């Protein structure tokens, strides 16, 4: 049946653009109006045809596949659940319930992107805001270690650089924009000022800004690859703006300093609020990675890297993070939820994953799905399955479906697994 559905949500990135018009013809999406080049693929490349589960690569009935998956998990002494960021909140909650019942480790893709952001936030808190406030009020934007011109293609037009909205009636002209990064990027090209920070020296630069804002005297002439005057000018701009925002990305979370870089930036932003309004917003990648953090935190107390092995949630990045669980050969079975660690993890971790029995739920046939003992093709959230997601600013967005699902949802498969496995 052909149809047109308005106000659909694109789940490719953390912007969760919810103004997409989706046209369906002959059971497939043929047009996704307003979706950017990154997002259009989510709609158009997904094949929603019914697909049976696979066990050892062979088509199997749903109940038989659930029974096989339960057998694997019941035999495992140290099962691990990983992924979660590309599925709806309703399924994420089931994933945590499954981990709890199995006494498993559960980790999300945050551990390989913004995990340090969560850790920095635990140390010093986070002065945050919504993308709507940024669009309407912010007159100073600082993009630090992120490149939305390549990763979040509609961010500038919908939320940050160019919208004519609120206190910024002239759009781009009303905003001053800085990019701080280790190399020139497309985002830097669109900015008024680019500061090239020396690789691995973000912490030094952020500490310098904190010292300058606190009025401390600095005698060093060059810091983090730039003359002191460059940091003095940025500090003055930050103090004197009407409403500033720092967007931060993996350039600081995954470089030297990691969570210490984050806590330094978050502290800087908090201190700026003595002089003006200033907020910080992590540039979240996967469509519902912010939802994964929310669900994990409200159900376990921690955003990622949690073990239920002792009957209570225990948090330990470096031990219960999926890369470490696999590299150290601590997991003896895995449930992979809508992610592809076989393709993206370090070689030792990916190789070990292929040696242990793995159960994968994914709407796409990923490399991990191909090497799994049991694979459940599931419906795609935001295309043929509704659900709830959290935007990068932690605003929940309700997803519509453009067609009726002919595959089970992630939530349904996880519910079946919870019913089929024994309590640890
Ligand atoms: S910016 Fe992100 S959410 Fe918006 S259409 Fe592009 S990929 Fe989708």
Boltz pocket constraint, residues with backbone or C-beta under 6 A from the ligand:
constraints:
  - pocket:
      binder: B
      contacts: [[A, 10], [A, 11], [A, 12], [A, 13], [A, 14], [A, 15], [A, 16], [A, 17], [A, 34], [A, 35], [A, 36], [A, 37], [A, 38], [A, 39], [A, 40], [A, 151], [A, 152], [A, 153], [A, 154], [A, 155]]
      max_distance: 6.0
